[in-house]
Amino acid sequence: MAASDEALVAAFVNGDGGAFDELVRRHSRRVYGICLRYFGNAADAEDAAQETFVAVLRRASTFNGASAFSTWLYRVATNACNDIARKRARRPRNAGTDVAQLADLADPDDVLANRELRLELRTALQSLEPEQRDAVILHDVTGLPYADIADRLGVAVGTVKSRIHRGHARLAGALTHLRDLEGDPAAEPTDAIAPPTVQP
């Protein structure tokens, strides 16, 4: 059984450098995602993510287990973002956003990788063009409004609506095809997907 984050922190504090490497492996993608959502640009996000893990190296012994390690880590990441924004006089996109909200905004790739999403739906989503798939997931699964999706993808709101509309049409066809292959003639096509329950 894999060691918990908390056990890895304890091991690192006691001198196990490999434990720190494992923590980085587990959390680097999410930390970078938090930093990217904060700043909205990759350069600052990469610097902030690096500063986050430097801070963890220095402050791991202060982690007292009062909250989950991931919660503590995401606060460290947000503090790193705040420090860089202040030093560089940045105007971050999501300054002041609660750390839990920054951490919980799923990336489309994270959603597709989630095993709680039905295989049929994941297969159908993967059949879409990438720009359509991202827009559909961000709207239907993550629940972001059109304006936020447009900002995140760097396109106009009208383009987002068009991608979602076309994505829904193709998704309906893909789902119908998959159900036919499974021998479900009673299945009716749908022009949208109902947001599934995606467990963290």
N, C-alpha and C positions, 0 to 999 in steps of 0.2 A: 504494500500500500504506500502511495506517495506521501511524503511528509507534508504536514500542513505548513502554511506560510509562517505561522507563529513559531513552529518548531524550527523552521529554517532560520528565522531571525535569531532565535536562541543559539542555534549552532554557529551562526556567523559571529555573534558576539563572543562566543567561546573559541574563536579562531579558525573556523571552517570556511575558507574562502570559496569553496565550491557551493556552499549554501547560498552565498550572495549571488553567484552566477545563476543559480536556479531561480532565485527571486526575480532577477532581471529578465530571464527567459520568459517567466510566467507573465510578467506585468509590463514589459517594455511597450508592447503594442497599445495597450489601453492608456498608459501614461502619455505616450505620444499623441494618442487621439484626444485626450483631455487638453493637452497643450495646443494642439492644432485648432480645436474648437474655440479655445480662449483667444488665440491670436488671429486665426484665419490665414496664416501663411506658414509655409514649411520651415523656413530658415529660423525664425524665432521659436517655432515649436520644437525643432531639433535641439536647439540650445537649451531650452527650458527642460526638455526631457533628460538631457545629459546632466543638468544641474540638479534635477530631482534625485537621480541615483547617486550623485556625489554627496548630496545632503543625507541620503540614507546611509551611505558609508560612514559618515561622520556621526550620525545621530541614532544609529540603530539601537544603541544601548539605552536610549530614552524611551523606546517603545515599551509600554507597560502592560499591554494586553487589555486595556480598558475598552477598546473597540477592536474590530477586525483589522488585521494588518492592511488590507486593501483600503479601508476607510482612512486609516492613518496615512498611507502612502499617497492617496489622492489629495489629501490636504497638503502634504509636502509638495506635490506637483503644483497645486494652485498657488502656494506661497512662492514657489520658484517662478511661476508665470508673473505674479505680482511684482516680484523683485526686478525681473528683466524688463517688464513694462515700465516701471518707474525709472530705471537707469537709462533706458533708451527713449524715454518720452513717447512710448507707443500709445495708441488708442485701441486697445484690444476689443475684439468683436463682442466677447462675452464677459467682460470684467464685471464682477459682482454677482455672477450667476452662481448658485449654490453648487458646491463640489459634487453633490450627488447627481444633480442634473447634468453636469458636464460628463460625469462618468457613465451615466445611464443612457446617453444618446447613442444608440447602436449604429455601427457602420453597416452598410449593406452586406459586406463580406462576413461580418460577424453573424448577421441574421441567417445568411445562407448556411453557415457552418453549424448553426444551432440544431442539435439533434431533436429538440422538442418540436421543431417545425416538421409537419408531415412530409414524408419522402415525396409524395405525389406533388405537393406544392413546391417543394424545393426544386424538384426536377423541372416543373413548369416554369418557375422563375428563371432557372438557368438557361432556358431556351430563348429568353428575350434578348434583344440587343442590350449591351451594357448600359447605355444611357437611359433606356426605357426601364430596365430592371432596377437601377438605382432610384429612379423617381418613384416607381411603384412601391418599392420597399419603404422608402423614407415616408411616403404618404400613408400607405395602407397598413404597414406593420409598425413603424416607429411612431406614426401619428403626427409628423411635422406638418404645419400649414404650408400652403403653396409658397408664400413669400420667403419662409425660412429655407425651403428646399431650393428655391431660385438662388438665394444668397449663398447657400452651401455649394451648389453646383456651378455657380458663376454664369447663370443664364437668366433670361427674362422669365417672368411669371407665366406669360403665355406659352413659352416653350415648355415649361414644366407641365402645364395643363395638357398640352398636345402630347407630350411623351407618356403621361399617365393614361390618357384616353387610348392611344395606340397600344400601349402596354397591356391595358385591360382587355382590348379586343384580341390581341395575340395570346394573352394568358388564358382567356376563355377557350380559344381553340385548342391550346396545348392541353388544358385540363380535360376537355372533352375527348381528345385523342387518347390520353392516358387512361381514362375511364373505359373507353371502348376496348382498349387492349386488355383491360382487366375484366372485361365481360360485364359491364354495368350499363346495359342499354337504357335504363330508366334515368340515368344521370342527365340533368339538364344543364346546358351551358349557362355561364354567368358572365356579366359584363364588368364585374369587379370582384375583388376578393375581400372576404371578411377578415379583419385583423385577427390572426391566431394568437393564442396565449404563448408568449415566448418567455420561458423562465430564465432568470439571470444565471 
